[in-house]
Amino acid sequence: MKIIIAGAGEVGVHLAKLLSNESLDIILVDLDKKRLKYAESHTDVLIFRGDATSVAILEEAGIKNADLLIAATDSETTNITISILGKRLGAKKTIARISNTELITNYDRLKFDTLGIDSLISPEKLAVEEIEFLVKQSAFTDAFQFEKGKLNLIGIHLGDKAPIIQKTIRQAADLNPSLNFMAVALHRNGETIIPRGDTLIQKGDDCYFIAQKEGIQPVLNLTGNKSVAFKNVMVLGGSKIGVKTCKALCKDYNVKLVEQDKEKAFELADQLNNVLVINGDCRDVELLEEENIEQMGVFIAVTGNSETNIMSCLVAKAHGVAKTIALVENMEYIHLSKTVGIDVFINKKIIAASSIFQHVRKGNVISSTMLRGLNAEIYDYEVMPGSKITRKSIRELNFPKSAVIGGAVRKGKTLITMGEFKAEPHDKLIVFCLPGSVKKVEAFFK
């Protein structure tokens, strides 16, 4: 599969890193020497210097043989132009990164497919959807639904009182006689671990579970967590993400928005009828105290400055706010969220790259997602008749140790898959996988 990525910014480079593990033919195109130099030293892909809006450059990069063209520059109009040109010049599929979410809403009406744009990706829209979901699932640091919630991936941070601390995975399973959830991964000191039966669960681990609907509450009990009812949310920063987050949450919560720019604050107050807009410096602790920060259930910092977002979330934590969410631009910060005490770091570029990444998967992958801050992926496979996965039980198959099958849907019924589980044709299996074993896992489903 040949992929051309236009734009060696953070989204483009992050995508190149992800795709370089897939043994694909990848070309990264950009005009900026510094960006290309950085990309060359951090990825294992072919670097091509040039303007991707140039027909000659696209042709020289081999656009007529491209299976996928990803336009991921910082300019929305440039990405649309590149996608249209690329499709006309022979690219089989094109994806454009945009910021104007109206274009996605009106994709069919505006007939973007006839222009040659197969898919539009908005990092801002994806970030808002992620924030909204995490606010509503207050006990989770990560969550993803399969089969409309029949099976759920749940990420939870283990505090001091979690009953499963200092127990092995096998011992934790013994506390779950109903077999309605299963631990599929641990994140510890920056390392992602696929646990085996004798793996010891430790304080401070981020644990990831596949759970049936009825297994969610037992997971919360065994991890010492609980969903807390709250009504008050404070959003810091009247950015595009901040405004869209307020609009998404104000139907269910009392939302306060703090914006430093006075003129912008007045404009937002007129625009957001159900949101209390406050003009003030978000770094002013006294202001946050005056606005009753200690009464907030969730504090969301989405200003344009990562350091401001981090520091204000720490202030919120110090005032007893249960859940804090910080938008950060520097992707290196993602792994630090638990270290510094913030519940969730959101990076819109990683979210966008993960969304684009799903278009690369071939064959019988129904859906895929990537976990924030983890070097890992979740796949939803449909089992084909005669595939290797159907021949023996999981325990007998020699399935890669850097991957685990966590759950299955069979004829509408959900199953938690232990070692004796044997897949049947048309089962849908949920697989947690480290990048280095993706090809090995895929071989079981051919």
N, C-alpha and C positions, 0 to 999 in steps of 0.2 A: 504494500500500500504506500503510495507516494503522497506526502502531505507538504504543502507550502504554507508557512506561517508568515504573514506580513506584519511586521512590528516586533522589534526586539526590546520592548518595554517589559515591565514586570509580568504582565499577563502572558505575553509571547514567550518569554524565557521560561516561566514556570511551566507552560504547556510543553515547551521543548524538552524540559527535564523529565516530565512525566512520560512523554512519548518516546524518549530515548531508551527507556527500559523495554520498549515493545519491539525492538529490532525492525523498525519501520524506516522508510526512506524519507527523511525530513530535511527540508530546506528552510532556513530562517532568513528572511529578507528585511533589510533596513538600510537607511541612508547614513545613519549616525555611526561614526567610527568607534566612539567610546562604548556605545551600547553593544555593538557587534563584538568588540574585544572582550567585554565582560561575558557575553553569551558564549563566546568561543572557549573561555576558560572555565565555564561552569556547566556546559552541556556537551554532549557527544553527538552534535548534529552538524550538517553542512551549513556554513555561513556564506551569505551572498549579499554583497553591498550594491544597493541601487534603490531607486524610487519605485515602489510597487504599483504606482498609478501609471507607470510607463508601460506601454504595450511591448516595447522592445525588451525591457527588463523581465517582464513576466514570461515572455516567450523564451528568453535566454535561461530563465530558471526552470523551464520545462513545464509550463502551465498546461499544455495540451495533453500531457500524460498524468496530470494530478488527479488523484481520487478525491482529495479534499483541499480546499483553499480556506484558510482561516484568516480573516482580516481583523487584526487585534491591535491596531495602532491607537494612539491617544485621541484621534480625531474621528468623530462619527461620520462626517461627510466623506472623509478619505476612505473609511472602511466600506461604506456603501459603494463608492466608485470602484474600489478594488474588486469587490465581489461581482459587480456587474460586468466589469472588464474580464475578470477571470472566467466567468461562466461563458461569455461569448468566445473566449479563446480556447475553451475545451475542458475546463475543470468540471469534474462530474458533480461535485457538491460544494456549496459555498456557505460560509457562516460569517456574519458581520457583527462585530461588537458595537453597540450603540449606547447612548445615554437617555434618549428621548423615548420613554416607555409608551407614548401614544402610538409610536410606529408598530410596537408589538401588538397592542390592543387592536389596531386597525390593519393588521397584516393581511388578512384575507380580503378586506374591502379595498385596500390599496393595491392588491395583486402583486406583492413583492416577488412571488415565485415567477411571474411572467417577466420580471426584470432580470431574473437570474440569481436572486438571493433566496437560498433554501431555508435559512434560519437566522433569526435575530436574537442576540444575547445582550441583556442589559445588566451590568454588574450591580447598579443601584437597586433595580427591581428585585433581583435575587437576594441581595443583602437585606432588604426590608422584609421579604417573605421569611428569611431565616430568623430575623429578630422577632417577628410576630409569633412564629411557632415556638421559639424558645421562651418568650414571655408567657405564653399560654401553658407551656409545659415547665412550670417553674422549678421543679426538682431536678430536671435534666440539664446536662451540659451539652449533650448531643442527642438527637432523635431523628429517626427516619422510618417512614411507614412503607410496608409492602402489602400488596393485595388489599388496599383501602383499610389498612389498620388491622388486618387479621394477624399479621406478624409485625413486630416492631423492633427496631434497633434502638437501644437505650444506652446512653453514656452517662455515668454517674460518678462523681468524685466521692471517695471514701473519707469520711471524717473520723473523729476519735472513737465514736461509739458504734461503729458498724459491727454487727454481730459476726460477720464473716472474716473480720481481720484476724490474721495469724491462723487461718484455716486453709487447707489445700482446696483446690477446685473440686476434688472428689468429696471432701468433707462438706463443702458448701452445697454440693448437689444432694447430699443426704438430708440437708435441711429443707429440701424442695421435693417432698414425696409425690406431689402432683405432676412433676416434670413439665411445668408450663413455662419455664425459661431456662436459658443456658448461657454461661459465660463464654464469650468468643474471643475476647482480647483484653489485655491490660496495657496501660500506658504508664511507664515508671521511669523517672529520671531521664526523660527525653527518648526512651526506647519503647518501641511497640513489641509486645510479647504475645504470641499465640500460645495460650496456656494448655498444658497437658494435665492429667489427673493429679500429679504430685506437685504442681506449681503452687507456691505459697502466696496467698493474697496478703498484701501489706498495707499498713496505714499510709494514706496519701495517694494510693493508686487511683487512676481513673479506670473504672471497670466498664466494659461494654457487653451488653447482654442482647440476645435474641429472645423476645418474649411474646407469648400469646396475650390477647387482651386481658384475660384473667390472671396472667402472670405478672402484670405491671405492679400491682399493689404488693405482692410478695417480694418482688425485687426491691421496692422502696423500703420494705420492712427490714430485709436482710442487709441492706446497705446503710441503714440508719438515717434514711431520708424520708421526707414526706412532702406532698404537694400542699403549699400554703395558700389559703385564700387571701386575696388582697384586692384593693380597688385603686390604689394610687400609683401612678407612674410618672417619673420625671425624665424628660428628654433634654439633653444638653446639645445645643447647636441647631440652627435653622437651615442646615444644608438640605440638599435634595433628599437625602436619606432621612434626615431628621423630620422634614415636613411629611414625607410619605409614611414614615413610621407613626407619626401623630394621627394622621388620617386613618391608618389601619387599626389603631388601638383605641381611639376615642369613643368608639361605639360601646366598648365593654369596660373601659376604665376611665378614671378621672386623670386626665393628662395635663401636666405642666411642661411648657417648653421655655427654656432659657436661651435667649439670643443676645449676644453682646452688641451688635450693631443696632442703634436706636431706630433708624429709618426702616431697616428690614424688619425689626420687631413689630412696628406699627403695621406694616404691610401684611405680616403673617397673622396679626391679631384680626385683621379684616377678613383674611382668607380662611382661617381656622375657627369656625364659629363655636365648636364644642371643645376647644383647647384654651387653657389659660396661658397666655404668652407673657413672659416676664423679660423686661430689658435689663440686662446686667452682665457683669463680668463673671463668666463661669468659673474663674479661678478664685473668686471671692468666697471664702468659707462662710463668712458672716451672712452673705446673701443666701447661700444654700440653707443655712440654719434658719434664717428668717422665713424661708419658704418651706419649712418643716420637712427637711430632707429625711429626718429620722422616721417619718410616717410613710415613706415610700416603700412599696413592695419591690419595685424594680427601678434601677437607675441605668439609663442608656446614654452613653456619651458618644456623639457622632459629629463632633466639630471637625474642621479640616486639619487639626493638629493632633497627631497620635499621642504625643507626650501629655498634652492637656487632657485628652480623654482618659489616659491611664491614671494620672494624678487625681482627677476628679472622681474616678471610680474608687480609688483608694480612700478618698475623703468620705464617700458614700458608705463604704464598708466600715470605716471607723465610726460612723454614726448609726450602725446597726441595720443598714439596708440588706435584705436577704440575698438579692441577686443583682449583679452588676454586669453590664455588657459594654465593651469598649470597641470602637472602630479604630483599627490601626492600619496604616499604609505599609509600614515596614514588615515584610513577611517573616523576618527573623524574630519578631516579637511574639509570633503565634505560640511558640513553645514555652514562653515565659508566663502565660496567663496564670497557671496554678501556682507557680513559684512566687509571684508577687501578690497573690491573694485575690485576683479578679476572676470571676466565674467564667466569663466567655470573652474571647477576643474574636472579632469579626474582621475579615479581610476580604473586601469585595472582589479583589483580583483573583484570589484563590477560589472563591465561590464561582466566579465566572469561568475560570480555567477548568474547574471540576465539571461544570455544566457542559462546556464544549467537549471535554474529554469523552463524554458518553457517546458522542457521535462517531468516535473512532472504533468502538467495539464492534466486532463482527458476529455473524452467526446467530446463535440462539440465546444471546444475552437480552433479557427483557428490559432490564434497567440496571443502572449502576450509580453509586454515589461514592464520594470521598469524604473522609472524616477530617474535620478541622484539626490541624496540628499533628495529625498522625500520618505516617508514611504507609498508608494502607487503604484498601478499597473494599466495598461491599458489592457483590454481584447477585443478580436475580436470574438464574438460569432455568430454561425449560429443558427437561430431559427428553432427548430424541430416542426413538426405538433403536435398539442395537448399539447404543453408545456404551462406552467402557464403564460408566458409572452404574449401569444396571446389572453388571455381571456378578458382583459380590457385595457383601456388606461393607460399610465404610471401614471397619476394622481390618478387613481382609484385602482391601484394595491398594494398600500402600499409598494412600492419599498424601500429598505433600505436607510435611510437618509445619510449614510456614503458611498453611491455610487450614480452614476448618469449615465444615458444613454445619450451620447453626439451626436451620429450620427448613420445613417443607410444607407445601400446600398440595394436597392430593384430593382431587374431586371436590374442591371447596372446603375441605377439612384441613386444619393446621396441625402440624406435628413438630415436636422438638426432636432433633435427630441425634441420638446417641450412637455409640460404636456399632451396635447390632443392626442399625437401620440399613435397609436395602432399597435403593431408588427404583421406581417403576417408570415406564414411558409416560410422558406428559406431566410428571411431577414438576413442580416449580421449587427449586432449591435456592436457599440463601447461603452464599459463600462469602466468608471473610478471608481476605487474601492480602499478603504482602506483595509489593510490586514484582519482586524477583521470581515469584512462583506463578505469575499469571499464565504464562504459556503452558506450564505443567498442568495447571488446573483446567485450562481450556481443552487439553487433550482428553480429559475424562468425559467431556460432553460432546465429542465429535462422533 
